[in-house]
Amino acid sequence: EVTGGGRRFTVVGGKGGVGKTSTSAALGIACADAGYATVVVSTDPAHSLGDALGIKLVPGELTPIPGVPMMPDGDGCLYALEVDVAEAVDEFKDLVRGFAQTSGGGAGGSGGTGGDLLGQLQP
């Protein structure tokens, strides 16, 4: 049972093939059925959250899930988001580059620059 008035975050993790996406979708539906405004976010490159919820999701686009209870203001209380991980990593790199340029910052003690380190990041 979900209790309390504050925001709560639940992270579902584990090795591949153990049911993280199915568990996340089921948990999201259960929370929405209980009347909570709920967002299920997946970073899985397989983009199978939409399959688990029975709807086509567009990576990077927050999508209301039909067929769940509605909040009093008319907004759906279950949303899903599949993150485009490669795009998110590129956005992160751009943010760090901008910070490094404006601060004149290096990586601190390693002799390299933040830009040098960014090239090592893998999506």
Residue pairs with C-beta under 8 A, 6 or more apart in sequence:
1 34
2 8
2 31
2 34
2 36
10 27
12 20
12 23
12 24
12 27
13 20
14 20
20 44
21 42
21 44
21 48
21 49
21 52
22 52
24 40
24 42
24 49
24 52
25 40
25 49
25 52
25 53
27 40
28 38
28 39
28 40
28 53
28 65
28 78
28 80
29 53
29 68
29 78
31 38
31 78
32 38
32 65
32 68
32 69
32 77
32 78
33 68
33 69
35 69
35 71
35 77
36 77
37 71
37 75
37 77
38 77
38 78
38 79
39 62
39 78
39 79
39 80
39 81
40 49
40 53
40 78
40 79
40 80
40 81
41 80
41 81
41 82
41 83
42 48
42 49
42 80
42 81
42 82
42 83
43 83
43 85
43 88
44 82
45 85
47 57
47 59
47 82
49 57
49 80
49 82
50 56
50 57
50 80
50 82
53 65
53 80
55 63
55 65
55 66
55 80
57 63
57 80
57 81
57 82
58 82
59 82
59 83
59 84
59 87
60 81
60 82
60 83
60 84
60 87
61 81
62 79
62 80
62 81
63 79
63 80
63 81
64 75
64 76
64 78
64 79
65 76
65 78
65 79
65 80
66 76
68 76
68 77
68 78
69 77
70 76
70 77
71 77
85 123
86 123
89 121
89 122
89 123
90 123
92 121
93 118
93 121
96 114
96 118
97 114
97 115
97 118
99 105
99 114
100 106
100 113
100 114
100 115
105 113
105 114
106 112
106 113
106 114
107 113
107 114
107 116
107 117
110 117
